[in-house]
C-alpha cells in the first residue's frame, strides 16, 4: 500500500476508473484498522492482506476475490 509516487489508495482509485469490477488485493506490512477505513470502497471489496503472509493466505485471498465471496 505504500509506494513511491502514489499511495495504494490512489492506485485503487485509478484501477476502479478503468474497471469498476476489478477484484483488488491490497498487501501491506503495516495495514491497520485506520488504513483499512481509508481504502476506496467503490466496486468489489478490496481484500487486505498483512505481511508476513503464507502462500496459502495469498491463494485464499485470490480464490475469494475471484468468487466474489
PDB file of N, CA, C and O in Angstrom:
ATOM      1  N   UNK A   1       0.813  -1.194   0.000  1.00  0.00           N
ATOM      2  CA  UNK A   1       0.000   0.000   0.000  1.00  0.00           C
ATOM      3  C   UNK A   1       0.857   1.257   0.000  1.00  0.00           C
ATOM      4  O   UNK A   1       0.406   2.311  -0.450  1.00  0.00           O
ATOM      5  N   UNK A   2       2.070   1.165   0.492  1.00  0.00           N
ATOM      6  CA  UNK A   2       2.955   2.327   0.489  1.00  0.00           C
ATOM      7  C   UNK A   2       3.914   2.194  -0.687  1.00  0.00           C
ATOM      8  O   UNK A   2       4.782   1.321  -0.702  1.00  0.00           O
ATOM      9  N   UNK A   3       3.748   3.061  -1.658  1.00  0.00           N
ATOM     10  CA  UNK A   3       4.533   3.013  -2.883  1.00  0.00           C
ATOM     11  C   UNK A   3       5.130   4.380  -3.167  1.00  0.00           C
ATOM     12  O   UNK A   3       4.596   5.392  -2.713  1.00  0.00           O
ATOM     13  N   UNK A   4       6.232   4.426  -3.912  1.00  0.00           N
ATOM     14  CA  UNK A   4       6.767   5.739  -4.291  1.00  0.00           C
ATOM     15  C   UNK A   4       5.861   6.403  -5.323  1.00  0.00           C
ATOM     16  O   UNK A   4       5.452   5.766  -6.294  1.00  0.00           O
ATOM     17  N   UNK A   5       5.552   7.661  -5.119  1.00  0.00           N
ATOM     18  CA  UNK A   5       4.758   8.399  -6.103  1.00  0.00           C
ATOM     19  C   UNK A   5       3.276   8.434  -5.798  1.00  0.00           C
ATOM     20  O   UNK A   5       2.709   9.511  -5.615  1.00  0.00           O
ATOM     21  N   UNK A   6       2.641   7.282  -5.740  1.00  0.00           N
ATOM     22  CA  UNK A   6       1.203   7.185  -5.447  1.00  0.00           C
ATOM     23  C   UNK A   6       1.001   6.263  -4.247  1.00  0.00           C
ATOM     24  O   UNK A   6       1.783   5.341  -4.018  1.00  0.00           O
ATOM     25  N   UNK A   7      -0.042   6.521  -3.503  1.00  0.00           N
ATOM     26  CA  UNK A   7      -0.380   5.607  -2.413  1.00  0.00           C
ATOM     27  C   UNK A   7      -1.193   4.442  -2.980  1.00  0.00           C
ATOM     28  O   UNK A   7      -1.715   4.518  -4.092  1.00  0.00           O
ATOM     29  N   UNK A   8      -1.289   3.384  -2.212  1.00  0.00           N
ATOM     30  CA  UNK A   8      -2.104   2.255  -2.636  1.00  0.00           C
ATOM     31  C   UNK A   8      -3.547   2.657  -2.877  1.00  0.00           C
ATOM     32  O   UNK A   8      -4.177   2.185  -3.824  1.00  0.00           O
ATOM     33  N   UNK A   9      -4.077   3.530  -2.021  1.00  0.00           N
ATOM     34  CA  UNK A   9      -5.451   4.003  -2.203  1.00  0.00           C
ATOM     35  C   UNK A   9      -5.635   4.754  -3.505  1.00  0.00           C
ATOM     36  O   UNK A   9      -6.659   4.605  -4.171  1.00  0.00           O
ATOM     37  N   UNK A  10      -4.646   5.564  -3.873  1.00  0.00           N
ATOM     38  CA  UNK A  10      -4.718   6.306  -5.136  1.00  0.00           C
ATOM     39  C   UNK A  10      -4.661   5.352  -6.336  1.00  0.00           C
ATOM     40  O   UNK A  10      -5.348   5.563  -7.335  1.00  0.00           O
ATOM     41  N   UNK A  11      -3.859   4.331  -6.232  1.00  0.00           N
ATOM     42  CA  UNK A  11      -3.790   3.344  -7.317  1.00  0.00           C
ATOM     43  C   UNK A  11      -5.111   2.599  -7.435  1.00  0.00           C
ATOM     44  O   UNK A  11      -5.583   2.343  -8.543  1.00  0.00           O
ATOM     45  N   UNK A  12      -5.715   2.247  -6.295  1.00  0.00           N
ATOM     46  CA  UNK A  12      -7.016   1.572  -6.320  1.00  0.00           C
ATOM     47  C   UNK A  12      -8.045   2.449  -7.020  1.00  0.00           C
ATOM     48  O   UNK A  12      -8.832   1.948  -7.823  1.00  0.00           O
ATOM     49  N   UNK A  13      -8.055   3.749  -6.729  1.00  0.00           N
ATOM     50  CA  UNK A  13      -8.995   4.666  -7.375  1.00  0.00           C
ATOM     51  C   UNK A  13      -8.787   4.664  -8.888  1.00  0.00           C
ATOM     52  O   UNK A  13      -9.754   4.607  -9.646  1.00  0.00           O
ATOM     53  N   UNK A  14      -7.524   4.726  -9.332  1.00  0.00           N
ATOM     54  CA  UNK A  14      -7.231   4.715 -10.772  1.00  0.00           C
ATOM     55  C   UNK A  14      -7.654   3.394 -11.409  1.00  0.00           C
ATOM     56  O   UNK A  14      -8.216   3.393 -12.505  1.00  0.00           O
ATOM     57  N   UNK A  15      -7.394   2.278 -10.745  1.00  0.00           N
ATOM     58  CA  UNK A  15      -7.799   0.975 -11.285  1.00  0.00           C
ATOM     59  C   UNK A  15      -9.316   0.870 -11.389  1.00  0.00           C
ATOM     60  O   UNK A  15      -9.835   0.332 -12.367  1.00  0.00           O
ATOM     61  N   UNK A  16     -10.031   1.381 -10.386  1.00  0.00           N
ATOM     62  CA  UNK A  16     -11.502   1.348 -10.409  1.00  0.00           C
ATOM     63  C   UNK A  16     -12.058   2.204 -11.550  1.00  0.00           C
ATOM     64  O   UNK A  16     -13.112   1.882 -12.100  1.00  0.00           O
ATOM     65  N   UNK A  17     -11.367   3.288 -11.912  1.00  0.00           N
ATOM     66  CA  UNK A  17     -11.819   4.108 -13.041  1.00  0.00           C
ATOM     67  C   UNK A  17     -11.762   3.296 -14.334  1.00  0.00           C
ATOM     68  O   UNK A  17     -12.623   3.430 -15.203  1.00  0.00           O
ATOM     69  N   UNK A  18     -10.744   2.461 -14.446  1.00  0.00           N
ATOM     70  CA  UNK A  18     -10.570   1.654 -15.654  1.00  0.00           C
ATOM     71  C   UNK A  18     -11.489   0.444 -15.672  1.00  0.00           C
ATOM     72  O   UNK A  18     -11.998   0.063 -16.726  1.00  0.00           O
ATOM     73  N   UNK A  19     -11.704  -0.165 -14.504  1.00  0.00           N
ATOM     74  CA  UNK A  19     -12.559  -1.348 -14.408  1.00  0.00           C
ATOM     75  C   UNK A  19     -13.195  -1.376 -13.023  1.00  0.00           C
ATOM     76  O   UNK A  19     -12.572  -1.837 -12.067  1.00  0.00           O
ATOM     77  N   UNK A  20     -14.437  -0.883 -12.902  1.00  0.00           N
ATOM     78  CA  UNK A  20     -15.089  -0.804 -11.592  1.00  0.00           C
ATOM     79  C   UNK A  20     -15.294  -2.162 -10.915  1.00  0.00           C
ATOM     80  O   UNK A  20     -15.498  -2.219  -9.702  1.00  0.00           O
ATOM     81  N   UNK A  21     -15.244  -3.233 -11.667  1.00  0.00           N
ATOM     82  CA  UNK A  21     -15.487  -4.558 -11.095  1.00  0.00           C
ATOM     83  C   UNK A  21     -14.214  -5.362 -10.858  1.00  0.00           C
ATOM     84  O   UNK A  21     -14.278  -6.556 -10.567  1.00  0.00           O
ATOM     85  N   UNK A  22     -13.070  -4.719 -10.981  1.00  0.00           N
ATOM     86  CA  UNK A  22     -11.799  -5.405 -10.809  1.00  0.00           C
ATOM     87  C   UNK A  22     -11.604  -5.833  -9.356  1.00  0.00           C
ATOM     88  O   UNK A  22     -11.655  -4.993  -8.458  1.00  0.00           O
ATOM     89  N   UNK A  23     -11.382  -7.125  -9.108  1.00  0.00           N
ATOM     90  CA  UNK A  23     -11.053  -7.549  -7.744  1.00  0.00           C
ATOM     91  C   UNK A  23      -9.648  -7.050  -7.391  1.00  0.00           C
ATOM     92  O   UNK A  23      -8.733  -7.127  -8.212  1.00  0.00           O
ATOM     93  N   UNK A  24      -9.485  -6.547  -6.187  1.00  0.00           N
ATOM     94  CA  UNK A  24      -8.199  -5.994  -5.758  1.00  0.00           C
ATOM     95  C   UNK A  24      -7.800  -6.603  -4.427  1.00  0.00           C
ATOM     96  O   UNK A  24      -8.607  -6.701  -3.503  1.00  0.00           O
ATOM     97  N   UNK A  25      -6.539  -7.011  -4.343  1.00  0.00           N
ATOM     98  CA  UNK A  25      -5.953  -7.461  -3.085  1.00  0.00           C
ATOM     99  C   UNK A  25      -4.884  -6.437  -2.719  1.00  0.00           C
ATOM    100  O   UNK A  25      -3.938  -6.228  -3.479  1.00  0.00           O
ATOM    101  N   UNK A  26      -5.028  -5.802  -1.569  1.00  0.00           N
ATOM    102  CA  UNK A  26      -4.077  -4.801  -1.101  1.00  0.00           C
ATOM    103  C   UNK A  26      -3.176  -5.457  -0.062  1.00  0.00           C
ATOM    104  O   UNK A  26      -3.659  -6.013   0.924  1.00  0.00           O
ATOM    105  N   UNK A  27      -1.871  -5.392  -0.283  1.00  0.00           N
ATOM    106  CA  UNK A  27      -0.919  -6.038   0.609  1.00  0.00           C
ATOM    107  C   UNK A  27      -0.031  -4.987   1.264  1.00  0.00           C
ATOM    108  O   UNK A  27       0.454  -4.069   0.602  1.00  0.00           O
ATOM    109  N   UNK A  28       0.174  -5.130   2.563  1.00  0.00           N
ATOM    110  CA  UNK A  28       0.983  -4.164   3.286  1.00  0.00           C
ATOM    111  C   UNK A  28       1.632  -4.815   4.499  1.00  0.00           C
ATOM    112  O   UNK A  28       1.115  -5.784   5.056  1.00  0.00           O
ATOM    113  N   UNK A  29       2.745  -4.278   4.885  1.00  0.00           N
ATOM    114  CA  UNK A  29       3.384  -4.711   6.119  1.00  0.00           C
ATOM    115  C   UNK A  29       2.894  -3.931   7.318  1.00  0.00           C
ATOM    116  O   UNK A  29       3.197  -4.283   8.458  1.00  0.00           O
ATOM    117  N   UNK A  30       2.136  -2.871   7.070  1.00  0.00           N
ATOM    118  CA  UNK A  30       1.661  -2.009   8.155  1.00  0.00           C
ATOM    119  C   UNK A  30       0.170  -1.702   8.012  1.00  0.00           C
ATOM    120  O   UNK A  30      -0.244  -0.567   8.246  1.00  0.00           O
ATOM    121  N   UNK A  31      -0.628  -2.673   7.638  1.00  0.00           N
ATOM    122  CA  UNK A  31      -2.067  -2.462   7.450  1.00  0.00           C
ATOM    123  C   UNK A  31      -2.755  -2.483   8.820  1.00  0.00           C
ATOM    124  O   UNK A  31      -2.763  -3.509   9.501  1.00  0.00           O
ATOM    125  N   UNK A  32      -3.324  -1.359   9.212  1.00  0.00           N
ATOM    126  CA  UNK A  32      -4.047  -1.311  10.470  1.00  0.00           C
ATOM    127  C   UNK A  32      -5.498  -0.897  10.199  1.00  0.00           C
ATOM    128  O   UNK A  32      -5.875  -0.656   9.052  1.00  0.00           O
ATOM    129  N   UNK A  33      -6.298  -0.816  11.248  1.00  0.00           N
ATOM    130  CA  UNK A  33      -7.724  -0.502  11.079  1.00  0.00           C
ATOM    131  C   UNK A  33      -7.938   0.861  10.436  1.00  0.00           C
ATOM    132  O   UNK A  33      -8.843   1.014   9.616  1.00  0.00           O
ATOM    133  N   UNK A  34      -7.126   1.852  10.788  1.00  0.00           N
ATOM    134  CA  UNK A  34      -7.269   3.182  10.189  1.00  0.00           C
ATOM    135  C   UNK A  34      -6.959   3.150   8.696  1.00  0.00           C
ATOM    136  O   UNK A  34      -7.647   3.792   7.903  1.00  0.00           O
ATOM    137  N   UNK A  35      -5.926   2.403   8.313  1.00  0.00           N
ATOM    138  CA  UNK A  35      -5.586   2.282   6.890  1.00  0.00           C
ATOM    139  C   UNK A  35      -6.710   1.584   6.141  1.00  0.00           C
ATOM    140  O   UNK A  35      -7.027   1.963   5.013  1.00  0.00           O
ATOM    141  N   UNK A  36      -7.317   0.574   6.745  1.00  0.00           N
ATOM    142  CA  UNK A  36      -8.425  -0.138   6.106  1.00  0.00           C
ATOM    143  C   UNK A  36      -9.610   0.787   5.867  1.00  0.00           C
ATOM    144  O   UNK A  36     -10.261   0.700   4.826  1.00  0.00           O
ATOM    145  N   UNK A  37      -9.894   1.663   6.811  1.00  0.00           N
ATOM    146  CA  UNK A  37     -11.022   2.580   6.684  1.00  0.00           C
ATOM    147  C   UNK A  37     -10.822   3.560   5.528  1.00  0.00           C
ATOM    148  O   UNK A  37     -11.798   4.073   4.980  1.00  0.00           O
ATOM    149  N   UNK A  38      -9.571   3.824   5.152  1.00  0.00           N
ATOM    150  CA  UNK A  38      -9.271   4.796   4.103  1.00  0.00           C
ATOM    151  C   UNK A  38      -9.277   4.186   2.704  1.00  0.00           C
ATOM    152  O   UNK A  38      -9.180   4.916   1.718  1.00  0.00           O
ATOM    153  N   UNK A  39      -9.388   2.852   2.600  1.00  0.00           N
ATOM    154  CA  UNK A  39      -9.380   2.226   1.281  1.00  0.00           C
ATOM    155  C   UNK A  39     -10.643   2.602   0.513  1.00  0.00           C
ATOM    156  O   UNK A  39     -11.729   2.613   1.092  1.00  0.00           O
ATOM    157  N   UNK A  40     -10.525   2.908  -0.766  1.00  0.00           N
ATOM    158  CA  UNK A  40     -11.714   3.208  -1.577  1.00  0.00           C
ATOM    159  C   UNK A  40     -12.652   2.001  -1.591  1.00  0.00           C
ATOM    160  O   UNK A  40     -12.206   0.861  -1.720  1.00  0.00           O
ATOM    161  N   UNK A  41     -13.948   2.259  -1.457  1.00  0.00           N
ATOM    162  CA  UNK A  41     -14.892   1.147  -1.334  1.00  0.00           C
ATOM    163  C   UNK A  41     -15.739   0.923  -2.579  1.00  0.00           C
ATOM    164  O   UNK A  41     -16.517  -0.030  -2.608  1.00  0.00           O
ATOM    165  N   UNK A  42     -15.623   1.757  -3.607  1.00  0.00           N
ATOM    166  CA  UNK A  42     -16.414   1.547  -4.823  1.00  0.00           C
ATOM    167  C   UNK A  42     -16.001   0.239  -5.479  1.00  0.00           C
ATOM    168  O   UNK A  42     -14.818  -0.099  -5.503  1.00  0.00           O
ATOM    169  N   UNK A  43     -16.961  -0.491  -6.008  1.00  0.00           N
ATOM    170  CA  UNK A  43     -16.659  -1.759  -6.665  1.00  0.00           C
ATOM    171  C   UNK A  43     -16.608  -2.890  -5.661  1.00  0.00           C
ATOM    172  O   UNK A  43     -17.032  -2.733  -4.516  1.00  0.00           O
ATOM    173  N   UNK A  44     -16.086  -4.041  -6.092  1.00  0.00           N
ATOM    174  CA  UNK A  44     -15.983  -5.177  -5.180  1.00  0.00           C
ATOM    175  C   UNK A  44     -15.104  -4.814  -3.990  1.00  0.00           C
ATOM    176  O   UNK A  44     -14.286  -3.898  -4.076  1.00  0.00           O
ATOM    177  N   UNK A  45     -15.269  -5.527  -2.886  1.00  0.00           N
ATOM    178  CA  UNK A  45     -14.443  -5.221  -1.716  1.00  0.00           C
ATOM    179  C   UNK A  45     -12.951  -5.354  -2.035  1.00  0.00           C
ATOM    180  O   UNK A  45     -12.532  -6.212  -2.812  1.00  0.00           O
ATOM    181  N   UNK A  46     -12.179  -4.489  -1.417  1.00  0.00           N
ATOM    182  CA  UNK A  46     -10.722  -4.601  -1.502  1.00  0.00           C
ATOM    183  C   UNK A  46     -10.305  -5.548  -0.402  1.00  0.00           C
ATOM    184  O   UNK A  46     -10.610  -5.310   0.767  1.00  0.00           O
ATOM    185  N   UNK A  47      -9.614  -6.618  -0.752  1.00  0.00           N
ATOM    186  CA  UNK A  47      -9.183  -7.601   0.216  1.00  0.00           C
ATOM    187  C   UNK A  47      -7.823  -7.201   0.785  1.00  0.00           C
ATOM    188  O   UNK A  47      -6.834  -7.188   0.053  1.00  0.00           O
ATOM    189  N   UNK A  48      -7.756  -6.877   2.072  1.00  0.00           N
ATOM    190  CA  UNK A  48      -6.473  -6.506   2.653  1.00  0.00           C
ATOM    191  C   UNK A  48      -5.701  -7.731   3.137  1.00  0.00           C
ATOM    192  O   UNK A  48      -6.285  -8.652   3.708  1.00  0.00           O
ATOM    193  N   UNK A  49      -4.423  -7.738   2.914  1.00  0.00           N
ATOM    194  CA  UNK A  49      -3.528  -8.768   3.436  1.00  0.00           C
ATOM    195  C   UNK A  49      -2.374  -8.062   4.134  1.00  0.00           C
ATOM    196  O   UNK A  49      -1.838  -7.076   3.629  1.00  0.00           O
ATOM    197  N   UNK A  50      -2.004  -8.574   5.288  1.00  0.00           N
ATOM    198  CA  UNK A  50      -0.874  -8.022   6.016  1.00  0.00           C
ATOM    199  C   UNK A  50       0.304  -8.970   5.937  1.00  0.00           C
ATOM    200  O   UNK A  50       0.150 -10.185   6.062  1.00  0.00           O
ATOM    201  N   UNK A  51       1.486  -8.402   5.728  1.00  0.00           N
ATOM    202  CA  UNK A  51       2.714  -9.188   5.730  1.00  0.00           C
ATOM    203  C   UNK A  51       3.136  -9.409   7.178  1.00  0.00           C
ATOM    204  O   UNK A  51       2.836  -8.560   8.017  1.00  0.00           O
ATOM    205  N   UNK A  52       3.797 -10.470   7.506  1.00  0.00           N
ATOM    206  CA  UNK A  52       4.139 -11.580   6.621  1.00  0.00           C
ATOM    207  C   UNK A  52       2.908 -12.441   6.366  1.00  0.00           C
ATOM    208  O   UNK A  52       2.007 -12.509   7.203  1.00  0.00           O
ATOM    209  N   UNK A  53       2.872 -13.091   5.224  1.00  0.00           N
ATOM    210  CA  UNK A  53       1.771 -13.968   4.895  1.00  0.00           C
ATOM    211  C   UNK A  53       2.315 -15.232   4.245  1.00  0.00           C
ATOM    212  O   UNK A  53       3.449 -15.276   3.768  1.00  0.00           O
ATOM    213  N   UNK A  54       1.488 -16.234   4.243  1.00  0.00           N
ATOM    214  CA  UNK A  54       1.883 -17.503   3.643  1.00  0.00           C
ATOM    215  C   UNK A  54       1.301 -17.599   2.244  1.00  0.00           C
ATOM    216  O   UNK A  54       0.409 -16.838   1.868  1.00  0.00           O
ATOM    217  N   UNK A  55       1.822 -18.545   1.486  1.00  0.00           N
ATOM    218  CA  UNK A  55       1.273 -18.791   0.151  1.00  0.00           C
ATOM    219  C   UNK A  55      -0.190 -19.190   0.263  1.00  0.00           C
ATOM    220  O   UNK A  55      -1.001 -18.810  -0.581  1.00  0.00           O
ATOM    221  N   UNK A  56      -0.537 -19.948   1.292  1.00  0.00           N
ATOM    222  CA  UNK A  56      -1.928 -20.372   1.486  1.00  0.00           C
ATOM    223  C   UNK A  56      -2.838 -19.167   1.720  1.00  0.00           C
ATOM    224  O   UNK A  56      -3.959 -19.129   1.214  1.00  0.00           O
ATOM    225  N   UNK A  57      -2.364 -18.189   2.480  1.00  0.00           N
ATOM    226  CA  UNK A  57      -3.172 -16.987   2.732  1.00  0.00           C
ATOM    227  C   UNK A  57      -3.389 -16.205   1.436  1.00  0.00           C
ATOM    228  O   UNK A  57      -4.490 -15.717   1.179  1.00  0.00           O
ATOM    229  N   UNK A  58      -2.343 -16.089   0.626  1.00  0.00           N
ATOM    230  CA  UNK A  58      -2.469 -15.383  -0.644  1.00  0.00           C
ATOM    231  C   UNK A  58      -3.415 -16.120  -1.581  1.00  0.00           C
ATOM    232  O   UNK A  58      -4.266 -15.498  -2.216  1.00  0.00           O
ATOM    233  N   UNK A  59      -3.277 -17.434  -1.673  1.00  0.00           N
ATOM    234  CA  UNK A  59      -4.151 -18.217  -2.542  1.00  0.00           C
ATOM    235  C   UNK A  59      -5.613 -18.117  -2.094  1.00  0.00           C
ATOM    236  O   UNK A  59      -6.515 -18.044  -2.929  1.00  0.00           O
ATOM    237  N   UNK A  60      -5.845 -18.115  -0.783  1.00  0.00           N
ATOM    238  CA  UNK A  60      -7.214 -17.978  -0.278  1.00  0.00           C
ATOM    239  C   UNK A  60      -7.799 -16.621  -0.670  1.00  0.00           C
ATOM    240  O   UNK A  60      -8.962 -16.540  -1.064  1.00  0.00           O
ATOM    241  N   UNK A  61      -7.001 -15.557  -0.566  1.00  0.00           N
ATOM    242  CA  UNK A  61      -7.477 -14.220  -0.951  1.00  0.00           C
ATOM    243  C   UNK A  61      -7.782 -14.166  -2.440  1.00  0.00           C
ATOM    244  O   UNK A  61      -8.763 -13.546  -2.852  1.00  0.00           O
ATOM    245  N   UNK A  62      -6.947 -14.812  -3.250  1.00  0.00           N
ATOM    246  CA  UNK A  62      -7.187 -14.839  -4.704  1.00  0.00           C
ATOM    247  C   UNK A  62      -8.481 -15.590  -4.998  1.00  0.00           C
ATOM    248  O   UNK A  62      -9.302 -15.124  -5.788  1.00  0.00           O
ATOM    249  N   UNK A  63      -8.669 -16.747  -4.371  1.00  0.00           N
ATOM    250  CA  UNK A  63      -9.908 -17.506  -4.589  1.00  0.00           C
ATOM    251  C   UNK A  63     -11.130 -16.706  -4.184  1.00  0.00           C
ATOM    252  O   UNK A  63     -12.123 -16.673  -4.910  1.00  0.00           O
ATOM    253  N   UNK A  64     -11.062 -16.054  -3.018  1.00  0.00           N
ATOM    254  CA  UNK A  64     -12.196 -15.240  -2.542  1.00  0.00           C
ATOM    255  C   UNK A  64     -12.480 -14.097  -3.502  1.00  0.00           C
ATOM    256  O   UNK A  64     -13.641 -13.791  -3.773  1.00  0.00           O
ATOM    257  N   UNK A  65     -11.448 -13.470  -4.011  1.00  0.00           N
ATOM    258  CA  UNK A  65     -11.624 -12.346  -4.940  1.00  0.00           C
ATOM    259  C   UNK A  65     -12.286 -12.801  -6.232  1.00  0.00           C
ATOM    260  O   UNK A  65     -13.140 -12.107  -6.784  1.00  0.00           O
ATOM    261  N   UNK A  66     -11.887 -13.965  -6.703  1.00  0.00           N
ATOM    262  CA  UNK A  66     -12.441 -14.483  -7.967  1.00  0.00           C
ATOM    263  C   UNK A  66     -13.884 -14.922  -7.793  1.00  0.00           C
ATOM    264  O   UNK A  66     -14.677 -14.819  -8.730  1.00  0.00           O
ATOM    265  N   UNK A  67     -14.241 -15.414  -6.605  1.00  0.00           N
ATOM    266  CA  UNK A  67     -15.591 -15.923  -6.387  1.00  0.00           C
ATOM    267  C   UNK A  67     -16.551 -14.822  -5.945  1.00  0.00           C
ATOM    268  O   UNK A  67     -17.769 -15.001  -5.967  1.00  0.00           O
ATOM    269  N   UNK A  68     -15.986 -13.679  -5.542  1.00  0.00           N
ATOM    270  CA  UNK A  68     -16.836 -12.581  -5.060  1.00  0.00           C
ATOM    271  C   UNK A  68     -17.287 -12.778  -3.643  1.00  0.00           C
ATOM    272  O   UNK A  68     -18.180 -12.072  -3.175  1.00  0.00           O
ATOM    273  N   UNK A  69     -16.685 -13.729  -2.940  1.00  0.00           N
ATOM    274  CA  UNK A  69     -17.073 -14.017  -1.542  1.00  0.00           C
ATOM    275  C   UNK A  69     -16.671 -12.908  -0.613  1.00  0.00           C
ATOM    276  O   UNK A  69     -16.920 -12.990   0.590  1.00  0.00           O
TER     277      UNK A  69
END
